[in-house]
Amino acid sequence: MMHSVENRFIAIVCGAMLVFVAPLFVLFLSISSERVARERLHNIELLMGASAEALGKPIWDFDSDGIKRIARSLMNDTDILAVTIRDNSGSILAQMPSGGLGVDSESRTLKTPISYDAIDGTREIGSLEVRAPTPGLLSQFSKDELAILAILLIAVATVFAAALIGNRFTVIRPLMRLTAAIEATRRLGSRHRVDWIADDEMGALAANFNEMQDRLERESTELKCAHERATDIYNLTPAMLFSLDTDNRLCAVSDYWLLATGYAREQVIGENFTDFIDPHWHETYRSHAKAIAVGDHNICEVTVPFRKADGEFMTVLILETETTGDGDLSLSVMTDVTALKQAESRNHAQAITDHLTGLLNRQGFEAALDEAIVTADASGIQVGCLFIDLDRFKWINDNFGHAAGDEVLRHTVELIRATLRPDDIMSRLGGDEFAILVSDTDVATLASEIGERIVNALREPMHIAGNELFVSASVGISVYPAHAENASDLLLKADMAMYARKHDGKNGLQVFDASMLDTARERHEIEQCIEAGLKDDHFEAWLQPIVSLSDGQIAGFEALMRLNHPEKGIMPPGKIIGIAEETGTIARIGDCILEKAIRHLADISALDGTQNTYLAVNFSPLQFELTLPHKLAALLLKHHISPNRIVIEITEAVLMLDNPEVHGVLKQLNEFGCRIALDDFGTGYSSLSYLNRFPVDIVKVDQSFTRSLSSGTADVRRKSRMLIKGIRTISHQMGCTVVAEGIETQEQWQLLRKLGVDCGQGYLFSRPMPIGKMLAMLESDSEVKANTQG
């Protein structure tokens, strides 16, 4: 069978022969034949000339035998076909062959005259005609020449045959073996080698092919092993693996997938995966599929309910990825997250629920507010928020324990719920703070009515652990959209209204007003000033003298906190203390003032006659930490101040806490040598009992009693004198020194001295001043007296 490579080789050789060899051969034959033709024509012409000379005499003598002999001699020449001899009259004297030759295209006629040299000169006596063959391409060659041409042709044919045979053995045969090996590999699937060894290019080709086959065989074996391993991994991995084609049909599932779902492999292969998903979740799954098609990443996840073989649904998390660049196959893993979703639901419920009361917590309430606002916008109704804070709850918690406090909270929830409608939502935001969500067309009126009912319901005593406890509520109300634009703002405005109610006396309700924003803004500014003051050291300890009323001598100094803002100047101390106690910064402020006040006392002690003066420092309830005695001892040691020169001023609020930790700190301070002063005495509920229960050394009469000595009606002045005298008598009987606050007039001083009050302080003697001015005043006059003495 001839192969295309061999055909092309033969065609190339034949073409070369036709294009190059054949034209050269034809040119050679043409040139050689023309040369031979010219030589033969020349020989014929010479022969005819000699014969014409020889015929002159026989024709002249009418010697017919001689003429014939000459004609026969001409016929003996191979290049002469016929001879005709004529006389002048045209009669044929001799003709060979007899009858002559017909005229044809393959011969030609040559004619020459016959002359005779007679006495009277040369005379033309006849003519000689010769018929010679027309010269052909090969007919003009001799046998020897033809033999040479034949040898040349044989040589060319030999070269052509050698080329074909060489091509067949050196090119075609290895190619045929290579083709056969490739075909066998294609048909049989096995790797066939080429049995051909040579040092030429075909040998290198065969060797490369065999090497490639060996490598492919190894790779095929490795690929087969890898496929088997991948199949084992696919089926043995404890995960629900599956693959989908471009039409979302299942094309492969793992054994674990079948085990977890309960299906048989033949039941699911070729089925549309969407058919196994809850119909309500089809759109979710399709959206997930589109996300894979157009997304920048190749992995996507979706959680959907999946129907098992028994008809039950399990919640599965599907992670899907494309395994080929063309995206015609996907590899997915399906995880049963039913228990996890149930746990998430429980955790979510717990995350938005208060564990003590079962109400929504802050997070859940804010979510409910968001939903209520969306519903209100759609239906055209209003949303109201009630913010409730229990009054005196901290006191109950501290005095009766957290268990009693928890019981109070649960009982409070029951009372509040009894005032609500079924659709109203109640939440415990934290501690003793609650919030209520109501919706109505006129929600402001409804919220106010509910708030009033809550306040009234909490007026009744609660019987907790054998105790009759009282709580009240401060309620703030805000309305959407009148007061706020979103849920967080609505809750904030209700909180502001509640704080406004607390500041105005607690136990009541307050609807949000725009003026509260100014209050909140002022509060925020004060908070910022407090933080800046602590950071940049703007807090100062001012001093006000405490004077012995009997002789006007300075007995001590009270340290008063002042915030000297670089832009606002001296800020109101009352607001700063109140906000600092609410924000918890009062302890840091107290530490700063305590350190500066003791340092000022050390500076004052350097002056003559002041070594026995004392320093009274006010302490907030939040400052009574276990570390307070150690801090105070370190400061006194640093500035060389004796502990008996330090007076700890506390208010009834500190003692009302009845906190064992506070009692322990007071006891340590008293044992350390510090004196305890009870400030604002006479304004509380049970001040007299504190004199008996706590180590009080100094009683400070509230300035309201001092002012009433010289103002108001005579009856008021009389009662004030009786009260001050009674406080003085009881205090002296208890071994306490009495100090009157707020002395501003000479008359007040004289009256207090007559009533037996020991010391006093007020603008009459000196206003509070910074340490520089205080030192200047003390250096100029060591006694501080009124401008006029009685």
Residue pairs with C-beta under 8 A, 6 or more apart in sequence:
3 172
3 175
3 176
5 171
5 172
5 175
6 164
6 167
6 168
6 172
9 163
9 164
9 167
9 171
10 164
13 160
13 163
13 164
17 156
17 160
21 156
25 152
29 137
29 138
29 149
30 137
32 140
32 141
32 145
33 135
33 136
33 137
33 138
33 140
33 141
36 135
36 140
36 141
36 142
36 145
37 135
37 140
40 79
40 132
40 135
40 140
41 132
41 135
43 77
43 79
44 77
44 79
44 80
44 110
44 130
44 132
45 110
45 112
47 74
47 77
47 80
48 74
48 110
48 112
48 128
48 130
49 112
51 70
51 73
51 74
51 128
52 112
52 113
52 114
52 115
52 128
54 70
55 66
55 67
55 70
55 85
55 114
55 126
55 128
56 114
56 115
56 116
56 117
56 125
57 63
57 66
57 116
58 64
58 65
58 66
58 67
58 70
59 67
59 85
59 87
59 93
59 114
59 116
59 125
59 126
60 116
60 118
60 125
64 93
64 94
67 85
67 93
67 94
68 94
70 85
70 94
71 83
71 85
71 94
71 95
71 96
72 96
74 80
74 83
74 96
74 130
75 82
75 83
75 96
75 97
79 132
79 133
80 130
80 131
80 132
81 101
81 107
81 131
81 132
81 133
82 95
82 96
82 97
82 100
82 101
82 130
82 131
83 94
83 95
83 96
83 128
83 129
83 130
83 131
84 92
84 94
84 95
84 100
84 128
84 129
84 131
85 92
85 93
85 94
85 95
85 114
85 126
85 127
85 128
85 129
86 92
86 93
86 126
86 127
86 129
87 93
87 125
87 126
88 124
88 125
88 126
93 126
100 131
101 107
101 131
105 134
106 133
106 134
107 131
107 132
107 133
107 134
108 131
108 132
108 133
108 134
109 129
109 130
109 131
109 132
110 129
110 130
110 131
110 132
111 127
111 128
111 129
111 130
112 127
112 128
113 124
113 126
113 127
113 128
114 124
114 125
114 126
114 127
114 128
115 122
115 123
115 124
115 125
116 122
116 123
116 125
133 139
138 146
138 149
141 149
170 198
170 200
170 202
171 202
173 196
174 194
174 196
174 198
174 202
174 203
174 205
174 206
175 202
177 194
177 195
177 196
177 206
178 194
178 196
178 205
178 206
178 209
180 192
181 192
181 193
181 194
181 209
181 213
182 192
184 190
184 192
185 191
185 192
185 213
191 213
191 214
191 216
191 217
191 220
192 213
193 209
193 210
193 213
194 206
194 209
194 210
196 202
196 203
196 206
197 203
197 206
198 206
234 241
234 252
234 254
235 254
235 255
235 256
236 255
236 256
237 254
237 256
238 256
239 254
239 256
239 333
239 334
239 335
240 254
240 256
240 257
240 260
240 261
240 316
240 333
240 334
240 335
240 336
241 252
241 253
241 254
241 256
241 257
241 331
241 332
241 333
241 334
242 250
242 252
242 253
242 254
242 257
242 273
242 332
242 334
243 250
243 251
243 252
243 253
243 323
243 329
243 330
243 331
243 332
244 250
244 251
244 273
244 320
244 329
244 330
244 332
245 251
245 328
245 329
246 327
246 328
246 329
247 272
248 272
248 273
248 274
248 289
249 270
249 271
249 272
249 273
250 268
250 269
250 270
250 271
250 272
250 273
251 269
251 270
251 329
252 269
253 263
253 265
253 268
253 269
257 334
258 264
258 265
258 268
260 308
260 336
261 268
261 276
261 306
261 308
261 309
262 308
262 309
262 310
263 308
263 309
267 309
268 276
274 282
274 285
274 286
276 306
276 307
277 285
277 304
277 305
277 306
277 307
278 304
278 305
278 306
278 307
278 313
281 304
281 305
284 302
284 304
285 302
285 304
288 300
288 301
288 302
288 318
288 320
291 300
292 298
292 300
292 320
292 322
292 330
293 327
298 321
298 322
299 319
299 320
299 321
300 319
300 320
300 321
301 317
301 318
301 319
301 320
302 317
302 318
302 320
303 315
303 316
303 317
303 318
303 337
303 341
304 315
304 316
304 318
305 313
305 314
305 315
305 316
306 313
306 314
306 315
306 316
306 334
307 313
308 314
314 336
314 338
315 336
315 337
315 338
315 341
316 334
316 335
316 336
316 337
317 334
317 335
317 337
318 332
318 333
318 334
318 335
319 332
319 333
319 335
320 330
320 331
320 332
321 330
321 331
321 332
322 329
322 330
322 331
323 329
323 330
323 331
351 361
351 363
351 364
352 360
352 361
352 363
352 364
352 367
353 359
353 360
353 361
353 364
354 360
354 361
354 427
354 428
356 406
356 409
356 410
356 428
357 409
357 410
357 413
357 428
359 413
359 426
359 427
359 428
359 434
360 368
360 425
360 426
360 427
360 428
361 427
361 428
361 429
361 430
362 427
362 429
362 430
364 427
365 425
365 427
365 429
365 435
365 437
365 491
366 487
366 488
366 491
368 425
368 427
368 437
369 383
369 385
369 437
369 487
369 490
369 491
370 486
370 487
372 383
372 425
372 437
372 439
373 383
373 480
373 486
373 487
373 490
375 381
375 439
376 382
376 383
376 439
376 480
376 481
381 439
381 440
381 441
381 443
382 439
382 440
382 441
382 442
382 443
382 444
382 479
382 480
382 481
382 482
383 437
383 438
383 439
383 443
383 479
383 480
383 490
384 437
384 438
384 439
384 440
384 443
384 444
384 446
384 447
384 477
384 478
384 479
384 480
385 435
385 436
385 437
385 438
385 447
385 477
385 478
385 479
385 480
385 490
385 491
385 493
385 494
386 435
386 436
386 438
386 447
386 450
386 451
386 454
386 475
386 476
386 477
386 494
387 429
387 433
387 434
387 435
387 475
387 476
387 477
387 478
387 491
387 494
387 495
387 497
387 498
388 416
388 433
388 434
388 435
388 436
388 454
388 473
388 474
388 475
388 476
388 498
389 432
389 433
389 434
389 473
389 474
389 498
389 502
390 408
390 412
390 432
390 433
390 458
390 471
390 472
390 473
391 471
391 472
391 473
391 474
391 502
391 506
391 507
392 470
392 471
392 472
393 405
393 408
393 409
393 431
393 432
393 471
394 432
395 656
395 657
396 404
396 405
396 408
396 469
396 471
397 404
397 405
398 657
398 658
398 659
399 658
400 464
400 465
400 467
400 469
403 465
404 464
404 465
404 467
404 469
407 464
407 465
408 462
408 464
408 469
408 471
409 428
409 432
411 462
411 464
412 434
412 458
412 462
412 471
413 426
413 428
413 434
415 454
415 457
415 458
415 460
416 426
416 434
416 436
416 454
416 457
416 458
417 426
418 457
419 450
419 453
419 454
419 457
420 426
420 436
420 438
420 450
421 438
423 439
424 436
424 437
424 438
424 450
425 436
425 437
426 434
426 435
426 436
426 437
427 434
427 435
427 436
427 437
428 434
429 435
435 491
435 494
436 450
438 446
438 447
438 450
440 446
443 479
444 477
444 479
444 482
444 511
447 477
447 479
447 511
448 477
448 509
448 511
451 475
451 477
451 509
452 509
454 473
454 475
454 509
455 472
455 473
455 475
455 507
455 508
455 509
458 471
458 472
458 473
459 472
461 468
461 469
461 470
462 468
462 469
462 470
462 471
463 469
472 506
472 507
473 507
474 498
474 499
474 501
474 502
474 506
474 507
474 508
474 509
474 510
475 498
475 501
475 508
475 509
475 510
476 493
476 494
476 495
476 496
476 497
476 498
476 499
476 500
476 501
476 509
476 510
476 511
476 512
477 494
477 497
477 509
477 510
477 511
477 512
478 484
478 490
478 491
478 493
478 494
478 496
478 497
478 511
478 512
479 490
479 511
479 512
480 490
483 490
483 493
483 512
484 490
484 492
484 493
493 512
493 516
494 512
496 512
496 516
496 517
496 519
496 520
497 510
497 511
497 512
497 513
497 516
498 510
500 510
500 513
500 516
500 519
501 508
501 509
501 510
504 510
523 579
526 571
526 575
526 576
526 579
527 579
527 583
529 538
529 563
529 565
529 568
529 571
529 576
530 563
530 576
530 579
530 580
530 583
530 585
530 589
531 585
532 538
532 565
533 539
533 563
533 565
534 585
534 588
534 589
534 592
537 592
538 563
538 564
538 565
538 566
539 561
539 562
539 563
539 564
539 589
539 592
539 593
539 596
540 561
540 562
540 563
540 564
540 596
540 770
541 559
541 560
541 561
541 562
541 593
541 596
541 597
541 600
541 771
542 559
542 560
542 561
542 562
542 768
542 769
542 770
542 771
543 557
543 558
543 559
543 560
543 597
543 600
543 604
543 768
543 769
543 770
543 771
543 774
544 557
544 558
544 560
544 761
544 766
544 767
544 768
544 769
545 554
545 556
545 557
545 761
545 765
545 766
545 784
546 554
546 555
546 556
546 557
546 558
546 614
546 616
546 739
546 759
546 760
546 761
547 553
547 554
547 555
547 759
547 760
547 761
547 765
547 784
547 785
548 554
548 555
548 758
548 759
549 740
549 749
549 752
549 753
549 757
549 758
549 759
549 760
550 753
550 758
552 783
552 784
552 785
552 786
552 789
553 783
554 610
554 613
554 778
554 782
554 783
554 784
555 613
555 614
555 759
556 613
556 614
556 615
556 616
556 647
556 759
557 600
557 601
557 604
557 613
557 614
557 615
557 616
557 774
558 615
558 616
558 617
558 618
558 649
558 761
558 768
559 593
559 594
559 596
559 597
559 600
559 615
559 616
559 617
559 618
560 573
560 618
560 768
561 573
561 576
561 577
561 589
561 593
561 618
562 570
562 571
562 573
562 768
562 770
563 570
563 571
563 573
563 576
564 570
565 571
576 589
577 586
577 620
580 586
580 589
580 620
581 620
581 621
581 622
584 622
586 620
586 622
586 623
587 620
587 622
587 623
587 625
590 619
590 620
590 623
591 623
591 631
593 617
594 617
594 631
594 632
594 635
595 635
597 615
597 617
598 615
598 635
598 636
598 639
598 641
598 646
599 639
600 615
600 771
600 774
601 613
601 615
601 639
601 641
601 645
602 639
602 640
602 641
603 771
603 775
604 610
604 613
604 771
604 774
604 775
604 778
605 611
605 613
605 641
607 775
607 778
607 779
607 782
608 782
609 782
610 778
610 782
612 645
613 645
614 644
614 645
614 646
614 647
614 675
615 641
615 645
615 646
615 647
616 647
616 649
616 677
616 698
617 646
617 647
617 648
617 649
618 649
618 650
618 679
619 648
619 649
619 650
619 654
620 654
621 653
621 654
621 657
621 662
624 654
624 659
624 661
624 662
624 665
624 666
625 661
625 665
626 661
626 664
626 665
628 665
628 669
629 665
629 668
629 669
629 672
632 643
632 646
632 669
632 672
632 674
633 643
633 672
635 641
636 642
636 643
636 646
642 673
643 672
643 673
643 674
644 673
644 674
644 675
646 673
646 674
646 675
647 674
647 675
647 676
647 677
647 697
647 698
648 666
648 669
648 674
648 675
648 676
648 677
649 677
649 679
649 700
650 666
650 676
650 677
650 678
650 679
651 678
651 679
651 680
652 678
652 680
652 683
652 684
652 685
652 687
652 690
654 662
655 678
655 690
655 693
655 694
656 684
663 694
666 676
666 694
666 695
667 695
669 676
670 676
670 695
675 697
675 698
676 694
676 695
676 696
676 697
676 698
677 696
677 697
677 698
677 699
677 700
677 739
678 687
678 690
678 691
678 694
678 696
678 698
678 699
678 700
679 700
680 700
680 702
681 687
681 699
681 700
681 701
681 702
681 727
682 701
682 702
682 705
682 723
682 727
683 702
683 704
684 690
688 730
690 696
691 699
691 730
691 731
691 734
691 736
692 734
696 734
696 736
697 735
697 736
697 737
698 736
698 737
698 738
698 739
699 727
699 731
699 736
699 737
699 738
699 739
700 738
700 739
700 740
700 741
701 724
701 727
701 738
701 739
701 740
701 741
701 757
702 741
702 742
703 740
703 741
703 742
703 762
704 742
705 720
705 723
705 724
705 727
705 740
706 740
706 741
706 742
706 743
706 744
706 748
706 752
706 760
706 762
707 742
707 744
707 748
708 716
708 717
708 719
708 720
709 717
709 720
709 721
709 724
709 747
709 748
709 751
709 752
710 717
710 745
710 747
710 748
710 751
711 717
721 751
721 755
724 740
724 752
724 755
724 757
725 755
725 756
727 738
728 738
728 755
728 756
728 757
729 756
731 737
731 738
732 738
732 756
737 758
737 759
738 756
738 757
738 758
738 759
739 757
739 758
739 759
739 760
739 761
740 748
740 752
740 757
740 759
740 760
740 761
740 762
741 760
741 761
741 762
742 761
742 762
743 749
743 752
743 760
743 761
743 762
743 763
743 764
743 765
744 762
744 763
744 764
745 764
746 764
746 786
746 787
746 788
746 790
748 762
748 764
749 760
749 764
749 786
750 790
752 760
764 786
765 784
765 785
765 786
766 777
766 784
769 777
777 784
